[in-house]
């Protein structure tokens, strides 16, 4: 019984060596991967550089892409399950109102949705922290792939709502809250909290602040006091976030209206597309290591 696994291991090792030696030379593999990467219209450091190392270009690309997905999931999810699953402010107000009128069932449901959102952010942060300790450059990409997989699970569960609505609806709502928690956490961590794709209230507030500073007339400027000047780069970033969230909401609502729960398929594919470059680079590195080990 112990010889079979060993025998299979020897066969696998043998064919991997032949594959790496004969069919894929180092230069051919490098050229193939570089060609694949050059076709991707996303920045190579979009899901790699963090915090202060990120540029305005990286944050803008992250803002429109992730805010678009957040808006689509939030709006489409509302039509699917009847709840805005990223609106934690509204959930907190709902809990307070329901406790005040002694409707503990509704208050408990709102609390469960909030805890699901927190759990999603918790898991996302834990996975990223583990990847950081192991120095995985693809840790953010892997998190997005996991989120894409959960979106597909949501689509599968949502398709059963019509026949099992009493059983499936609470689980589906909590799953969608979990996904939105992950989605907001990954963008907040990698951007150093500069980009929050589901926190539209804060985004609109920031737009108002920067607009006020931008049009403020410094007539009574005194020596030694700093001028009040708006940050145009922040204003562009916040406007991009708001516009992308709105556009994603329109697309998500229309997609659910015409295609139902199948709307999760292109959203999951888009997340995998964003994660493609770091994952391809990781595969290239693994193949290079195998070539050095078995070459």
Secondary structure, 3 states (H helix, E strand, C coil): CHHHHHHHHHHHHHHHHHHHHHHCCHHHHHHHHHHHHHCCCCCCCCCCCCHHHCCHHHHHHHHHHHHHHHHHHHHHHHHHHCCCCCCHHHHHHHHHHHHHCCCHHHHHHHHHHHHHHHHHHHHHHHHHHHHHHCCCCCHHHHHHHHHHHHHHHHHHHHCCCCCCHHHHHHHHHHHHHHHHHHHHHHHHHHCCCCCCCCCHHHHHHHHHHHHHHHHCCCCCCCCCCCCCCCCHHHHHHHHHHHHHHHHHHHHHHHHHHHHHHHHHHHHHHHHHHHCHHHHHHHHHHHHHHHHHHHC
